Amino acid sequence: MNNAVKNPVYRKRLLAHRIGITLSVCAMGIGLAFLAWILWTLLYNGLGGLSSTLLTADTPAPGTPGGGLRNAIVGSVMMVGLSTLVSTPIGILAGIYLAEYGENNKFAQITRFVTDIMLSAPSIVIGLFVYAIYVANVQHFSGYAGAIALSLIAVPVVVRTTDNMLRLVPASLLEAAYALGAPHWKVAITVRLRAVKAGVVTGVLLAIARVTGETAPLLFTALNNQFYSNDMNAPLANLPVVIYTYAMSPYDDWRSLAWAGALLVTATVLLLNILSRTLFSQKTPR
């Protein structure tokens, strides 16, 4: 050990290692400090905006005291729910195709490339795309347009998660299923997919968390609605746009509702992430 310490190469590598660890810890500390600052500000202002009418009253008119976020919450739930129903089967089936038939397939390679592009694409670009192909043609904003935009954001998340999870299944398990005479489609559905169902569900939950707080695409698709509405074929209230609008308003009661809405969205995303990680850690064999 003493000889190793005296070795200049060893001492140089040890110094570089310690510098790297120190810089990493400092960067982590700075990130945690800013995160704690953001969460504290959100809790301090958001808890002050909570009231007994937050979930039972609709968004108020300018200068009107009281009010709540019922219409915005219902609209967000409807659009996120519809986008989940659309994106989940498409994403899972596409992920199965990529994992089962995408090893040396040109079409599968193109699909992976497009999926990676959509994962990194700004959400406002997707909103403009849906506006151009749907809203401009029907000539009105709607909840359906918002759900389509959210689906386009959620599908790549589900596809990549499903593809990556299916690739973790041991080859010996698949070979055993083939040895018993099971056809390819049955091995993919009843053996491979079942082995990683917790990871696939985790991908779906992460996709829901990803689209819950999206504002930019909804500004060009669903827009907003001051009143309570269940009509998906008309402009629909939603939490992200309400938060964006109320946070920039000069009215104190509107800004208070914006903080409360931001706290609701943050709590929802946090719970979904905790649920997905708990589900994955409990049901995935080590």
ABEGO torsion letter per residue (X at the ends): XAAAAABAAAAAAAAAAAAAAAAAAAAAAAAAAAAAAAAAAAAAAAAAABBAAAAABBBBBBGBBEEBAAAAAAAAAAAAAAAAAAAAAAAAAAAAAAAAAAAABAAAAAAAAAAAAAAABBAAAAAAAAAAAAAAAAGBBBAAAAAAAAAAAAAAAAAAAAAAAAAABBAAAAAAAAAAGBBAAAAAAAAAAAAAAAAAAAAAAAAAAAAAABAAAAAAAAEBBABBBABAABBBBBAAAAAAAAAABABAAAAAAAAAAAAAAAAAAAAAAAAAAAAAAAABBX
